[in-house]
Amino acid sequence: MSDPKPLPFIYQFGAGAIAGVSEILVMYPLDVVKTRQQLDNTNAYNGTINCIKKIVKEEGFSRLYKGISAPILMEAPKRATKFAANDEWGKIYKKAFGVTAMTQGLSILTGATAGATESFVVVPFELIKIKLQDKTSKFNGMGEVAKHIIKENGVLGLYKGLESTLWRHVSWNAGYFGCIFQVKSLMPKPKTSTEKTLSDLTSGAIGGTFGTILNTPFDVVKSRIQAGSTRYVWTLPSLATVAKEEGFGALYKGFIPKVLRLGPGGGILLVVFTACMDFFRSYHEGN
């Protein structure tokens, strides 16, 4: 059986943007906690709840949303690129391999390629977000950070950490979309809208969790590279340095808040994206 006919790019982009902003508004504080733990090599933020309490007590509740302007501006192009690129690459690969329906292998390949495409969009926003979330940050807004980076390192300075971001997004997207395909293939075909939503929520949450398990080590070193430490430059040597100096477990710093965000967050993403695409498909076919 062939997959549903893909909608024009603009609909994919719009659905991805709406899904991304919906997810970030709900889950952002966990991203702040994740970044703090990843940058911490003294165990000052031991535990998700402890970290939240410490940030609120020492810096105020609003600090849990510090730097959200960058992700909000990033989420639309980031998530839109993720889903749109996944659909577009899916069409290319199905044509290249002469198949009409997605397979497990193709879903992994398509997700990985979409992740690589997404990386080029998100790096400047990720860099600015990390600079704002760092406890030692003296910056007040994303414009101030961007101006400082360009002044110090030129426009290309906004792409610091591109290599580690590629590792992070390729691994997460391959795991996310590949797992979604596998979980959906094992679940009964939904017969009602409620069952469809539950299927999307379940497969998206499992996919988000699996993707997080795969990419957290890359995310840890990405955060340190983008925070400005000269000890971390390239991904694989940085992974070895962290494991050697702090133990293998340090590669999973921030894992709990990250998986709490991207597990349910992956479900939210897929549910909202699918709902938007269903709406756009009915609108497009009715005009």
Protein Blocks (a to p, Z undefined) as FASTA:
>chain_A
ZZdddddfklmmmmmmmmmmmmmmmmmmmmmmmmmmmmpcnhpagcjklmmmmmmmmnoj
klmmgoklmmmmmmmmmmmmmmmmmmmmmmmmmmmnopabdcfklmmmmmmmmmmmmmmm
mmmmmmmmmmmmpmklcbfbfklmmmmmmmmnojmlmmgoklmmmmmmmmmmmmmmmmmm
mmmmmpccdfbfklmmmmmmmmmmmmmmmmmmmmmmmmmmmmmmmnopakbmbfmlmmmm
mmmmnojklmmgoklmmmmmmmmmmmmmmmmmmmmmmmmmmmmmmZZ
